[in-house]
């Protein structure tokens, strides 16, 4: 994708996998919680603690997973494009399993989860995935 129409400052761009690998160690301290956790807190229609199996798409460092666990979600799996983000999520020891891969093609069965959650990832696209 050509970014020059959008970025007149000519910032360097990198693919999501590269950028998030570099960002993983400082991600949680540099992203305001109001962008994801603050929004999740406002959702009243989901009975979080009744969730049997949750898939945290683009789970990153596990910040959303930790919030889900605090709301009583006991069985959480995560998938993320970036190995370094998954390493941060693994340190939280709250995911049943973590998968490395794109949310666009998870290879996970849709029938295994009754709740899917994704925060702060809808603006990215795995450049290796077909358009």
N, C-alpha and C positions, 0 to 999 in steps of 0.2 A: 504494500500500500504506500502511496506517495503522501507524505505528511506536510509538504511545503505549503499547501493551501490552508492548513490549519495552524501551523506553527511558524509564525513569522520570525520568531527568535532563533530559529535553526538549532534547537536543542538536539543533541544526539539521541537517537532512538535505538532500542535493543528489543529483541524478542522477549515475550513475557518470561520464558524459562530463565533467560540470562539475568534479566532485571530482578526477578524475585529471588534468585539464588544469591545475588549480592545484597538484597534487602533483608533477607531472613533474620540475621542477628538483631536488627534494630526495628523490625516491622511493628511489633506491638507497642513500642514506646513512641513511634513516629506517626501512627495512624490514630486520629481521635476516635474514641469509642462511640461517639454520637453517630458516626457514619455506618456502624453495623449493629453493635450491641444496643445502642439507643433506639434504633428502629425495631429490633426484635422485641425490646421491652414494651413497645407500644402495641404489639399484636395481641389482641384479646380473643381471637377466634380459634386459636390452636390450643387444645388441651395437652400441653407439653408432657406432663407426667404420664399420660395415657399412651404415649408413643411406644410401640413395641420395638421398632427398628428404624433408626434414622440414618440417612446418608447425608453427610456434610460435604457437599460439592465444593471444590476449590477450598479445601479446609485450611490451607495455609499453615500457620503456626499452631492451630488448634484453639484459637481464641473463641470462635463460635462454639466449638465442641465443649469447651469449659463452661460456657454460658448455658448450653443445653443441659449438661450434666447438673448444673446448679438448679435447674428447673425440674429435675426429676427424670430426664431422659436417660435411661440406663444402658441402652445398647446403641452405640454410635460407631459407624464406619466413616472413614474419610478418604477422599481422593483429591490429589493435587498434582499439578504438572511438574512441581519442583521438588527434587530430592532434599534440598536444604530446608525448605519449609516443612516437609514431612518429618525431618529429623527434629525440628523444634516441637512439632505436634506430638511426636513419640515420647518426648520428655515428660509430657503431661500425664501419661499412662492412663488415659481415659477412653481411648478408642479400642474397640474390639479388633479392628484391622485397619491398616492404612494401605492405600493403593497409590502407586505412581502412575499417572496418566491424565489424559485430557477429559474434562467434563463433557466434551462433545462426543466422545466415543469411549465410554467407560468399560465396556465389555461386562458390566455387572447386570444381573437380571433385574428388570423393573419390578418384578413381583416380590423382591426380598425386602423392600422398604415401604413403610406406610407414611413416612415423612421425608421429604427432600428439602434441604436448606442450602442456599447459596448467597453469600454476601460479598460485595466488592469485587466481583469477577466478571460481571456481565459485559464489561467494556473491553475485555480481552478476547483474543481468538488465538488458538494454537495454530501457528503458521504452517505446521506440517499437516494439519487436517484439511481434507478437501473442502472447497468452497460450496 
